[in-house]
Amino acid sequence: MTSILVPIIIILAVLLVLIVLVQKSKGGGLAAGFQSSNQIMGAPKTADFLEKATWGIMSGIAVLCILCTVTTHKAVAEQNSALQAGAVESAMSTPENVETAPAETPAEAPAAE
């Protein structure tokens, strides 16, 4: 799931940057060059659309980031519980047909003369 969400988040982030750069700021920004064309072509509501698109994309990124975190946390928790269950099972299960070898006694060292 994360492999699907992360590219979508990256695409939305790039789109958000582009929309923010096009918007008119207090100093004019990049939108200053497009302002006269908006008036000529008759699109006075462009600023409203860009503002709503900014909020929508920002909300989408926030929701997808939270969803990505939740799914990643669940996957890690499931993986950890599976590893712990496997470790407990392997520690508790001992084969019945395995004989234990007697401990080897160390060879005696020669006496010092």
C-alpha positions in Angstrom: 0.0 0.0 0.0 2.9 2.3 0.8 4.4 1.8 -2.7 1.1 3.2 -4.1 0.6 6.1 -1.7 4.1 7.6 -1.8 4.2 8.3 -5.6 0.7 9.9 -5.3 1.9 12.1 -2.5 5.0 13.1 -4.5 2.9 14.0 -7.5 0.5 16.0 -5.4 3.3 17.8 -3.7 4.8 18.9 -7.1 1.4 20.0 -8.3 0.9 22.0 -5.1 4.2 23.8 -5.6 3.2 24.7 -9.2 -0.2 26.0 -8.1 1.4 28.1 -5.3 3.9 29.5 -7.7 1.1 30.6 -10.2 -1.0 32.3 -7.5 -0.8 36.0 -7.0 1.1 37.0 -3.9 1.4 40.4 -2.3 4.4 41.2 -4.5 2.8 39.9 -7.7 4.7 36.7 -8.0 4.6 34.6 -11.2 0.9 35.4 -11.4 1.6 39.0 -12.3 2.5 38.0 -15.9 -0.8 36.1 -16.3 -3.0 38.7 -14.7 -3.5 40.7 -17.8 -4.2 37.6 -19.9 -6.9 36.6 -17.4 -8.6 39.9 -17.8 -8.4 39.7 -21.6 -9.6 36.1 -21.8 -12.3 36.7 -19.3 -11.4 34.4 -16.4 -11.9 36.6 -13.3 -12.5 33.6 -11.0 -9.0 32.0 -11.6 -7.7 33.2 -8.2 -10.7 31.5 -6.5 -10.1 28.3 -8.3 -6.4 28.3 -7.5 -7.0 29.0 -3.9 -9.6 26.1 -3.6 -7.2 23.8 -5.5 -4.4 24.7 -3.1 -6.5 23.8 -0.1 -7.8 20.7 -1.7 -4.4 19.4 -2.7 -3.0 20.3 0.7 -5.8 18.4 2.4 -5.3 15.4 0.1 -1.6 15.3 0.9 -2.3 15.4 4.7 -4.9 12.6 4.5 -2.6 10.4 2.3 0.3 11.0 4.7 -1.8 9.9 7.7 -3.1 6.9 5.7 0.5 6.0 4.7 1.6 6.2 8.4 -1.3 4.1 9.6 -0.8 1.3 7.0 3.0 1.3 7.5 2.5 1.1 11.3 0.1 -1.8 10.9 2.4 -3.7 8.6 5.4 -3.3 10.9 3.3 -4.4 13.9 2.0 -7.5 12.1 5.6 -8.3 11.0 6.9 -8.0 14.5 4.1 -10.1 16.0 4.8 -12.8 13.4 8.5 -12.8 14.1 7.8 -13.0 17.9 5.3 -15.8 17.4 7.8 -17.7 15.2 10.6 -17.2 17.8 8.4 -18.5 20.6 7.3 -21.5 18.6 10.9 -22.4 17.6 12.0 -22.0 21.2 9.2 -24.2 22.6 9.4 -26.9 20.0 12.2 -29.4 20.5 12.4 -32.5 18.3 11.7 -35.7 20.2 14.1 -37.9 18.2 17.2 -35.7 18.8 19.5 -37.2 21.4 21.6 -34.9 23.4 25.3 -35.6 23.3 27.2 -36.0 26.6 29.4 -33.1 27.5 33.0 -33.6 26.7 35.4 -33.6 29.6 38.5 -31.6 29.0 41.7 -33.5 28.5 44.0 -33.4 31.5 47.1 -31.3 31.1 50.4 -32.9 31.8 51.7 -32.3 35.2 54.5 -29.8 35.5 57.8 -31.5 36.5 
